[in-house]
Amino acid sequence: MRIADFALERYFARWEFAVRHLLCASDVQGYPMAELLDLADDETRGLWEGLQLGYTESTGHPLLRREIASLYETVEPDEMLTFAGAEEAIFCLLNVSLEPGDHAIVTWPGYQSLFEVARAAGADVTLHELHESDGWALDLDRLRRQLTPATRLIVVNLPHNPTGMLPDRATFDELVAIADEAGARLLVDEVYRGLELDDADRLPAGVDASRGGVSLGVMSKAYAMAGLRIGWLASHDRELLTRVAAFKDYTTICSSAPSEVLSIVALRARDQVLARSRRIVAGHLERLDGFFEDWADRFSWVRPRAGSIGFPRLTVPGVRIDDWAAALVEAEGVLLLPASQFGHPGNHFRLGFGRTDLPEALDRLEAYAARTLR
Ligand SMILES: Cc1ncc(COP(=O)(O)O)c(C=O)c1O
């Protein structure tokens, strides 16, 4: 298999653990292990203390599958598979569900593996480009025109990385109808679901919205536990899940036993876990509102409706974001993620607001901006 480098991951490999402030991380500040164990009930404490470090069930621990199923309206515990993060789920699903001659439509800019793995599987991929001038909204008329008789898969990421875009309910329902009418599978990457700024904006899960819908979830983002490396796919298509499970035999076979138990603990205490994440991102977003108001003549900003990231743009004529971000990290140890890492030509950058050092990171960025952009 030939596959292009994952630009963002290569960038993080260089910087993630070398800088003082990661102001472009997509996850929420990692949940402290000791506090997580305090949330265990009698059953999960017993599982943790009695854990034997053998292989686990390839489809996922039965209690974990039960917890994941309960996140949805229509999903049975045997209508899902667990993976090592969302990344492995994407890799396995796209490899199994696409082949040469198939066509897929994928939102862009976006998480690279959602279209790169599709391409590597031999599919013909059309990018559904989102534009700042539209508030990064989906353009469903254009999406309809992008369909071909060979379209097997439509991939959307809602809430969206890197823009924080979330459609309203009517738009989402229309998207589902388009996929259904076209006979295409709809993969909804929902790794930021649960981080809506207004609970009323939460969309139905893809798997609940359509019989052909597939939901992708993970412990990394809204649940703030990227270190567990537990993700999942939920689908009513059991034949598809069987084929994906067979593919997974060539990747990780099964999940990490400690991570499965910790995920069960976290999902049973999901209200507390998610409330913490929402508190963090909502507080930081208010802080960002103030920053972008003060700097409206230097940065444009479409305020995210959900998630822990946004995609502002440096609007100072003649200043390229790649250069400015490189100088910023050198001077202040604050890392941004320029749009070029998404292959995007604009002067945008990804800004993450899930990490608790955001106030200090933003102060440093602002001080640097005051020195260089005034
Ligand atoms: C939209 C999206 N999907 C999938 C993933 C992969 O998640 P994980 O790193 O937990 O496997 C990410 C991670 O940044 C993401 O932003």
The ligand as an SDF file (V2000), in Angstrom:
LIG
                    3D

 16 16  0  0  0  0  0  0  0  0999 V2000
  -11.7850   14.5440   13.0180 C   0  0  0  0  0  0  0  0  0  0  0  0
  -10.8870   13.5450   13.6470 C   0  0  0  0  0  0  0  0  0  0  0  0
  -11.1100   12.2370   13.4370 N   0  0  0  0  0  0  0  0  0  0  0  0
  -10.3250   11.3030   13.9670 C   0  0  0  0  0  0  0  0  0  0  0  0
   -9.2530   11.6450   14.7770 C   0  0  0  0  0  0  0  0  0  0  0  0
   -8.3800   10.5530   15.3300 C   0  0  0  0  0  0  0  0  0  0  0  0
   -8.5680   10.4270   16.7050 O   0  0  0  0  0  0  0  0  0  0  0  0
   -7.5220    9.5760   17.5520 P   0  0  0  0  0  0  0  0  0  0  0  0
   -6.2380   10.3460   17.4790 O   0  0  0  0  0  0  0  0  0  0  0  0
   -8.0290    9.5550   18.9180 O   0  0  0  0  0  0  0  0  0  0  0  0
   -7.3900    8.2490   16.9430 O   0  0  0  0  0  0  0  0  0  0  0  0
   -8.9850   12.9870   15.0180 C   0  0  0  0  0  0  0  0  0  0  0  0
   -7.8260   13.3790   15.8320 C   0  0  0  0  0  0  0  0  0  0  0  0
   -7.3880   14.5140   15.8270 O   0  0  0  0  0  0  0  0  0  0  0  0
   -9.8250   13.9700   14.4490 C   0  0  0  0  0  0  0  0  0  0  0  0
   -9.6410   15.2670   14.6460 O   0  0  0  0  0  0  0  0  0  0  0  0
  1  2  1  0
  2  3  1  0
  2 15  2  0
  3  4  2  0
  4  5  1  0
  5  6  1  0
  5 12  2  0
  6  7  1  0
  7  8  1  0
  8  9  2  0
  8 10  1  0
  8 11  1  0
 12 13  1  0
 12 15  1  0
 13 14  2  0
 15 16  1  0
M  END
$$$$
